[in-house]
Amino acid sequence: MPSSTVGVLLVNLGTPDAPQAPEVRRYLREFLSDPRVLDISAIGRWLLLNLIILPRRPARSAEAYRKIWGPDGSPLLSHSRALCEQVRAALPDLQVELAMRYGNPSIRAGLTALRDRGCDRIVVFPLYPQYAASSTGSTVEAVYREAAGLWNTPYLSVVPPFYDDPGFINAFAEVGAPVLAELRPDHVLYSFHGLPERHMHKSDVSGQHCLRRDDCCAQIVAANRHCYRAQCHATAAALTARLGLDPASTSLSFQSRLGRAVWIRPYTDIVLPELARRGVKRVAVFCPAFVADCLETLEEIGIRAEADFKAAGGEALRLVPSLNAHPAWVRSAAALIRETAPHGRRMLPVAGPGLA
């Protein structure tokens, strides 16, 4: 039997096609129509989206996007494309494509491109370090749905969450170490994207663990193995150890909350001014929920959070760049793909300078 070509589909969350209100509105409509993102009743979701969010938010978000939009367009898309190119070079015997869960390039386009290159076996790589039903879960569901629409369905393997993968942790440490050496911060903050607390309860297979006590995220156990918050704590602890930081000079928070629901705490926009008022003058902020710089890192932290920190008495806030296409992250991503890929005759070791 002839061996089939193995394909790889890198999937990030997505971005508008342009930093203008119509394009942002189209993107937000697709994103927030996902029942895994706005996990409320269909009627409630429609009302919230069409009567409250879409009439107001696109213009504000477009203004924020314009502050970070580069010559190559959206930073998230340009960094993801660069990563795709580098992973393709590191895995020359595989066919590698990029897709976005929402927006362009679409998952359907990515799967079609791999099919047209003869890929019957596909490694799906959701580029979210920590598992959340609204990111990893939604992406896996969408890929399965699109693959099921093909007459000849491909055989899929999925890279699992890599929140404590040594290669991922080492890559973020390599990116962050020069920033820490230059800034010499009084405090290091790990700011992760937030989620409603109800998502943690829904991920708790026991129904008795997540957010039921103060130390529920102290370690990963059976009950919280799918808990986003617990995996964020594991990432922060691993980075603190890898960087040799004093845990007492670090903390963890969650950003980007939306609406009136209670989201997982503490909140980044409250923590940073509080640090300044306590006398912290220099703070470095890691955002380890993102592998590519985007609106949430560059604008929310790099612009707004810095201004808020200084207004409260701080002197310097430095955003640690995301992994983007850093060589250490390319090596780590290629290794995660190699570990997940089916081992057929056409599967070769990771290649390229320094990638063996």
TAVENZI-V845685 format. One record per residue. N is the residue number from 1. RES is the residue in one letter. PHI is phi in degrees with one decimal (none if undefined). OMEGA is omega in radians with two decimals (999 if undefined). D_FIRST is the distance of its C-alpha to the first C-alpha in whole Angstrom. Layout:
n = <N & N>
res = <RES & RES>
phi = <PHI & PHI>
omega = <OMEGA & OMEGA>
d_first = <D_FIRST & D_FIRST>
//
This chain:
n = <1 & 2 & 3 & 4 & 5 & 6 & 7 & 8 & 9 & 10 & 11 & 12 & 13 & 14 & 15 & 16 & 17 & 18 & 19 & 20 & 21 & 22 & 23 & 24 & 25 & 26 & 27 & 28 & 29 & 30 & 31 & 32 & 33 & 34 & 35 & 36 & 37 & 38 & 39 & 40 & 41 & 42 & 43 & 44 & 45 & 46 & 47 & 48 & 49 & 50 & 51 & 52 & 53 & 54 & 55 & 56 & 57 & 58 & 59 & 60 & 61 & 62 & 63 & 64 & 65 & 66 & 67 & 68 & 69 & 70 & 71 & 72 & 73 & 74 & 75 & 76 & 77 & 78 & 79 & 80 & 81 & 82 & 83 & 84 & 85 & 86 & 87 & 88 & 89 & 90 & 91 & 92 & 93 & 94 & 95 & 96 & 97 & 98 & 99 & 100 & 101 & 102 & 103 & 104 & 105 & 106 & 107 & 108 & 109 & 110 & 111 & 112 & 113 & 114 & 115 & 116 & 117 & 118 & 119 & 120 & 121 & 122 & 123 & 124 & 125 & 126 & 127 & 128 & 129 & 130 & 131 & 132 & 133 & 134 & 135 & 136 & 137 & 138 & 139 & 140 & 141 & 142 & 143 & 144 & 145 & 146 & 147 & 148 & 149 & 150 & 151 & 152 & 153 & 154 & 155 & 156 & 157 & 158 & 159 & 160 & 161 & 162 & 163 & 164 & 165 & 166 & 167 & 168 & 169 & 170 & 171 & 172 & 173 & 174 & 175 & 176 & 177 & 178 & 179 & 180 & 181 & 182 & 183 & 184 & 185 & 186 & 187 & 188 & 189 & 190 & 191 & 192 & 193 & 194 & 195 & 196 & 197 & 198 & 199 & 200 & 201 & 202 & 203 & 204 & 205 & 206 & 207 & 208 & 209 & 210 & 211 & 212 & 213 & 214 & 215 & 216 & 217 & 218 & 219 & 220 & 221 & 222 & 223 & 224 & 225 & 226 & 227 & 228 & 229 & 230 & 231 & 232 & 233 & 234 & 235 & 236 & 237 & 238 & 239 & 240 & 241 & 242 & 243 & 244 & 245 & 246 & 247 & 248 & 249 & 250 & 251 & 252 & 253 & 254 & 255 & 256 & 257 & 258 & 259 & 260 & 261 & 262 & 263 & 264 & 265 & 266 & 267 & 268 & 269 & 270 & 271 & 272 & 273 & 274 & 275 & 276 & 277 & 278 & 279 & 280 & 281 & 282 & 283 & 284 & 285 & 286 & 287 & 288 & 289 & 290 & 291 & 292 & 293 & 294 & 295 & 296 & 297 & 298 & 299 & 300 & 301 & 302 & 303 & 304 & 305 & 306 & 307 & 308 & 309 & 310 & 311 & 312 & 313 & 314 & 315 & 316 & 317 & 318 & 319 & 320 & 321 & 322 & 323 & 324 & 325 & 326 & 327 & 328 & 329 & 330 & 331 & 332 & 333 & 334 & 335 & 336 & 337 & 338 & 339 & 340 & 341 & 342 & 343 & 344 & 345 & 346 & 347 & 348 & 349 & 350 & 351 & 352 & 353 & 354 & 355 & 356>
res = <M & P & S & S & T & V & G & V & L & L & V & N & L & G & T & P & D & A & P & Q & A & P & E & V & R & R & Y & L & R & E & F & L & S & D & P & R & V & L & D & I & S & A & I & G & R & W & L & L & L & N & L & I & I & L & P & R & R & P & A & R & S & A & E & A & Y & R & K & I & W & G & P & D & G & S & P & L & L & S & H & S & R & A & L & C & E & Q & V & R & A & A & L & P & D & L & Q & V & E & L & A & M & R & Y & G & N & P & S & I & R & A & G & L & T & A & L & R & D & R & G & C & D & R & I & V & V & F & P & L & Y & P & Q & Y & A & A & S & S & T & G & S & T & V & E & A & V & Y & R & E & A & A & G & L & W & N & T & P & Y & L & S & V & V & P & P & F & Y & D & D & P & G & F & I & N & A & F & A & E & V & G & A & P & V & L & A & E & L & R & P & D & H & V & L & Y & S & F & H & G & L & P & E & R & H & M & H & K & S & D & V & S & G & Q & H & C & L & R & R & D & D & C & C & A & Q & I & V & A & A & N & R & H & C & Y & R & A & Q & C & H & A & T & A & A & A & L & T & A & R & L & G & L & D & P & A & S & T & S & L & S & F & Q & S & R & L & G & R & A & V & W & I & R & P & Y & T & D & I & V & L & P & E & L & A & R & R & G & V & K & R & V & A & V & F & C & P & A & F & V & A & D & C & L & E & T & L & E & E & I & G & I & R & A & E & A & D & F & K & A & A & G & G & E & A & L & R & L & V & P & S & L & N & A & H & P & A & W & V & R & S & A & A & A & L & I & R & E & T & A & P & H & G & R & R & M & L & P & V & A & G & P & G & L & A>
phi = <none & -66.6 & -79.8 & -93.2 & -74.6 & -92.3 & -109.1 & -130.6 & -116.7 & -80.5 & -127.3 & -108.1 & -71.6 & 134.8 & -161.1 & -64.0 & -75.6 & -156.0 & -85.3 & -126.5 & -56.0 & -60.6 & -69.2 & -66.6 & -61.8 & -62.2 & -64.9 & -64.1 & -62.1 & -66.0 & -62.4 & -84.0 & -82.2 & -71.5 & -66.5 & -81.7 & -91.0 & -100.1 & -88.3 & -124.9 & -60.1 & -58.9 & -67.4 & -62.0 & -63.5 & -62.9 & -64.7 & -62.4 & -69.3 & -87.6 & -103.3 & -120.1 & -76.7 & -66.8 & -69.9 & -116.6 & -74.1 & -54.6 & -64.3 & -66.3 & -66.6 & -61.5 & -61.2 & -66.2 & -61.2 & -62.7 & -70.5 & -117.5 & -64.2 & -109.4 & -58.5 & -94.2 & 94.5 & -63.8 & -57.0 & -60.3 & -71.4 & -66.6 & -67.4 & -66.8 & -63.6 & -63.6 & -61.5 & -57.6 & -62.6 & -71.0 & -65.8 & -59.3 & -68.9 & -75.3 & -125.4 & -67.5 & -89.9 & -109.8 & -97.0 & -117.9 & -129.9 & -110.5 & -141.2 & -118.8 & -61.5 & -126.2 & 86.2 & -120.9 & -71.5 & -79.8 & -62.3 & -59.6 & -63.4 & -64.8 & -64.4 & -64.2 & -62.1 & -68.0 & -60.5 & -66.1 & -95.5 & 83.4 & -86.8 & -92.0 & -119.1 & -130.5 & -94.2 & -95.2 & -120.1 & -68.4 & -86.6 & -122.7 & -60.4 & -102.3 & -74.9 & -142.5 & -62.0 & -83.2 & -122.6 & -59.5 & -60.7 & -65.4 & -65.0 & -62.3 & -60.2 & -66.1 & -64.0 & -59.5 & -64.8 & -67.7 & -64.7 & -66.6 & -79.2 & -83.6 & -62.6 & -97.2 & -72.7 & -75.7 & -93.6 & -108.1 & -124.4 & -119.2 & -68.6 & -75.1 & -53.5 & -121.8 & -58.3 & -120.7 & -62.1 & -57.3 & -65.5 & -63.2 & -63.0 & -62.4 & -63.7 & -65.7 & -65.7 & -63.7 & -69.6 & -81.5 & -56.7 & -62.7 & -65.1 & -65.0 & -66.1 & -77.7 & -79.1 & 50.8 & -70.4 & -75.1 & -150.6 & -117.1 & -112.6 & -101.3 & -107.2 & -107.8 & -61.7 & -88.4 & -145.7 & -61.1 & -57.8 & -62.0 & -66.2 & -67.9 & -62.8 & -70.1 & -82.7 & -78.1 & -67.4 & -89.7 & 73.4 & -127.5 & -113.6 & -63.5 & 61.7 & -91.8 & -151.6 & -64.9 & -101.7 & -64.1 & -103.9 & -63.6 & -152.4 & -85.5 & -127.1 & -58.0 & -67.7 & -111.7 & -64.8 & -106.8 & -82.9 & -60.3 & -62.0 & -64.2 & -69.1 & -62.6 & -61.8 & -65.8 & -62.3 & -61.7 & -64.5 & -66.4 & -67.1 & -59.2 & -66.4 & -64.9 & -85.7 & 67.8 & -88.1 & -75.5 & -54.3 & -68.1 & -101.8 & -126.9 & -155.7 & -128.8 & -150.5 & -131.2 & -115.5 & 68.2 & -71.5 & -136.6 & 83.3 & -99.8 & -65.4 & -77.6 & -103.2 & -62.3 & -119.3 & -79.2 & -94.0 & -57.1 & -71.2 & -98.8 & -62.7 & -63.2 & -61.6 & -63.1 & -59.7 & -62.7 & -67.9 & -81.5 & 104.4 & -70.8 & -100.5 & -128.4 & -130.6 & -106.5 & -119.2 & -92.8 & -124.6 & -81.2 & -88.0 & -119.5 & -96.5 & -137.4 & -64.7 & -157.5 & -56.1 & -69.1 & -92.5 & -71.4 & -92.2 & -66.4 & -95.5 & -67.5 & -113.9 & -68.5 & -65.1 & -62.4 & -63.3 & -65.3 & -63.6 & -68.2 & -63.0 & -88.3 & 115.8 & -73.4 & -105.1 & -150.1 & -124.6 & -118.5 & -79.6 & -73.5 & -56.7 & -75.2 & -72.2 & 49.7 & -118.5 & -58.6 & -53.6 & -65.5 & -72.9 & -59.4 & -60.9 & -65.5 & -61.7 & -62.7 & -66.5 & -63.7 & -65.5 & -62.0 & -66.5 & -92.3 & -65.6 & -64.8 & -94.6 & -96.4 & -66.9 & -92.3 & -91.2 & -109.3 & -63.2 & -59.3 & -122.3 & 104.9 & -57.8 & 71.6 & -112.3 & -73.9>
omega = <3.14 & 3.13 & -3.13 & 3.09 & 3.09 & 3.08 & 3.11 & 3.07 & 3.03 & -3.09 & 3.00 & -2.96 & 3.13 & -3.05 & 3.05 & 3.12 & -3.13 & -3.12 & 3.14 & -3.03 & -3.13 & 3.14 & 3.10 & 3.12 & 3.13 & 3.13 & -3.12 & 3.12 & 3.13 & -3.09 & -3.01 & 3.00 & -3.14 & -3.13 & 3.03 & 3.12 & 3.00 & -3.01 & 3.06 & -3.11 & -3.11 & 3.13 & 3.11 & 3.12 & -3.13 & -3.13 & -3.14 & -3.08 & -2.98 & -3.11 & -3.07 & -2.99 & -3.02 & 3.07 & -3.00 & -2.91 & -3.06 & -3.12 & 3.13 & 3.14 & 3.12 & 3.09 & 3.11 & 3.12 & -3.12 & 3.14 & -3.05 & -3.08 & -3.09 & 3.12 & 3.12 & 3.12 & -3.11 & 3.10 & -3.13 & -3.13 & -3.11 & 3.10 & 3.13 & 3.07 & 3.12 & 3.09 & -3.14 & -3.14 & -3.11 & 3.08 & 3.09 & 3.11 & -3.12 & -3.11 & -2.96 & -3.13 & 3.14 & 3.04 & -3.03 & 3.11 & 3.11 & 3.04 & 3.05 & 3.11 & 3.10 & -3.14 & -3.02 & -0.07 & -3.01 & 3.06 & 3.12 & 3.14 & 3.13 & 3.12 & 3.13 & 3.12 & 3.12 & 3.10 & -3.11 & 3.08 & 3.05 & -3.11 & 3.05 & 3.13 & -3.02 & 2.99 & 3.11 & -3.09 & 3.02 & -3.00 & 3.10 & -3.06 & -3.10 & 3.14 & 2.91 & 3.11 & -3.11 & 3.11 & 3.12 & -3.10 & 3.14 & -3.14 & -3.14 & 3.11 & -3.12 & 3.11 & 3.11 & -3.11 & 3.13 & 3.13 & -3.14 & 3.13 & 3.10 & 3.13 & 3.04 & -3.06 & 3.09 & 3.06 & -2.97 & 2.93 & -3.05 & 3.03 & -3.11 & 3.08 & -3.00 & -3.02 & 3.13 & 3.12 & -3.10 & 3.13 & 3.09 & 3.13 & 3.13 & -3.14 & 3.13 & 3.10 & 3.12 & 3.12 & -3.03 & -3.04 & 3.12 & 3.11 & 3.13 & -3.13 & -3.13 & -3.05 & -3.02 & -3.02 & 2.98 & -3.03 & 3.05 & 3.13 & 3.01 & -3.10 & -3.13 & 3.04 & -3.13 & 3.06 & 3.04 & 3.13 & -3.11 & 3.10 & 3.12 & 3.13 & -3.12 & 3.14 & -3.09 & -3.07 & 3.14 & -3.05 & -3.03 & -2.96 & -2.95 & 3.14 & 3.11 & 3.09 & -3.01 & -3.07 & -3.06 & -3.12 & -3.07 & 3.09 & 3.11 & 3.12 & -3.08 & -3.04 & -3.05 & -3.07 & 3.07 & -3.04 & -3.14 & -3.10 & 3.13 & 3.13 & 3.04 & 3.10 & 3.12 & 3.10 & -3.12 & 3.14 & -3.14 & 3.12 & 3.11 & 3.13 & -3.10 & -3.13 & -3.14 & -3.12 & 3.01 & -3.14 & -3.13 & 3.14 & 3.09 & 3.01 & -3.06 & 3.11 & -3.06 & -3.04 & 2.91 & -3.12 & -3.05 & 3.05 & -3.03 & 3.14 & 3.07 & 3.12 & -3.12 & -3.01 & 0.06 & -3.08 & -3.10 & -3.07 & 3.02 & -3.09 & -3.04 & 3.06 & 3.10 & 3.08 & 3.14 & -3.13 & 3.08 & 3.10 & 3.07 & -3.09 & -3.08 & -3.12 & 3.01 & -3.09 & 2.97 & 3.04 & -2.96 & 2.99 & -3.08 & 3.07 & 3.07 & 3.11 & -2.96 & -3.13 & -3.06 & 3.11 & -2.99 & -3.09 & -3.06 & -3.13 & -3.04 & -3.14 & -3.04 & -3.11 & 3.10 & 3.13 & 3.14 & -3.14 & 3.14 & 3.12 & -3.14 & 3.08 & 3.09 & -3.11 & -3.07 & 2.99 & 3.11 & 3.00 & 3.03 & -3.14 & 3.07 & -3.05 & 3.10 & 3.09 & 3.11 & -3.09 & 3.14 & 3.10 & 3.06 & 3.11 & -3.12 & 3.14 & 3.13 & 3.13 & 3.11 & 3.09 & -3.12 & 3.13 & -3.05 & -3.02 & 3.01 & -3.02 & 3.06 & -3.10 & -3.08 & -3.13 & -3.13 & 3.09 & 3.05 & -3.08 & 3.06 & -3.11 & 3.09 & -3.07 & -3.12 & 999>
d_first = <0 & 4 & 6 & 9 & 13 & 15 & 18 & 22 & 25 & 28 & 31 & 34 & 37 & 38 & 41 & 44 & 43 & 47 & 50 & 51 & 52 & 50 & 47 & 48 & 49 & 46 & 44 & 46 & 45 & 42 & 42 & 45 & 44 & 41 & 42 & 40 & 43 & 46 & 45 & 48 & 49 & 47 & 51 & 52 & 49 & 50 & 54 & 53 & 51 & 53 & 57 & 57 & 54 & 53 & 56 & 57 & 54 & 53 & 56 & 56 & 52 & 52 & 55 & 54 & 50 & 53 & 54 & 51 & 49 & 48 & 48 & 44 & 45 & 44 & 43 & 41 & 39 & 39 & 39 & 35 & 34 & 35 & 33 & 30 & 31 & 31 & 28 & 26 & 28 & 27 & 24 & 23 & 19 & 19 & 20 & 24 & 26 & 29 & 30 & 34 & 34 & 37 & 38 & 36 & 33 & 32 & 29 & 28 & 28 & 26 & 23 & 23 & 23 & 20 & 18 & 20 & 18 & 15 & 15 & 13 & 15 & 18 & 21 & 24 & 27 & 30 & 33 & 36 & 36 & 38 & 37 & 39 & 38 & 39 & 37 & 34 & 34 & 35 & 32 & 29 & 30 & 30 & 27 & 26 & 28 & 27 & 23 & 24 & 25 & 22 & 20 & 17 & 18 & 17 & 16 & 19 & 21 & 24 & 26 & 29 & 33 & 34 & 38 & 38 & 35 & 37 & 35 & 37 & 40 & 40 & 40 & 42 & 45 & 44 & 45 & 48 & 50 & 51 & 53 & 54 & 56 & 57 & 58 & 59 & 59 & 61 & 59 & 55 & 54 & 50 & 50 & 47 & 46 & 48 & 47 & 49 & 50 & 49 & 45 & 46 & 47 & 44 & 42 & 44 & 42 & 45 & 48 & 50 & 49 & 49 & 52 & 54 & 55 & 56 & 53 & 50 & 48 & 49 & 46 & 43 & 43 & 41 & 43 & 43 & 39 & 38 & 42 & 42 & 46 & 45 & 42 & 44 & 47 & 44 & 43 & 47 & 47 & 45 & 46 & 49 & 48 & 46 & 49 & 52 & 54 & 57 & 55 & 59 & 59 & 55 & 55 & 52 & 53 & 51 & 51 & 51 & 52 & 53 & 55 & 57 & 55 & 55 & 52 & 51 & 54 & 56 & 56 & 55 & 58 & 60 & 59 & 60 & 63 & 64 & 63 & 65 & 68 & 68 & 68 & 65 & 65 & 62 & 58 & 55 & 52 & 49 & 46 & 43 & 42 & 41 & 39 & 40 & 44 & 45 & 48 & 48 & 48 & 50 & 52 & 53 & 53 & 54 & 56 & 58 & 57 & 59 & 62 & 62 & 62 & 65 & 67 & 67 & 69 & 66 & 65 & 62 & 58 & 55 & 52 & 49 & 47 & 43 & 40 & 39 & 37 & 39 & 37 & 37 & 36 & 33 & 32 & 32 & 30 & 27 & 27 & 27 & 24 & 23 & 24 & 22 & 19 & 16 & 15 & 11 & 11 & 13 & 16 & 19 & 22 & 25 & 27 & 30 & 33 & 34 & 31 & 30>
//
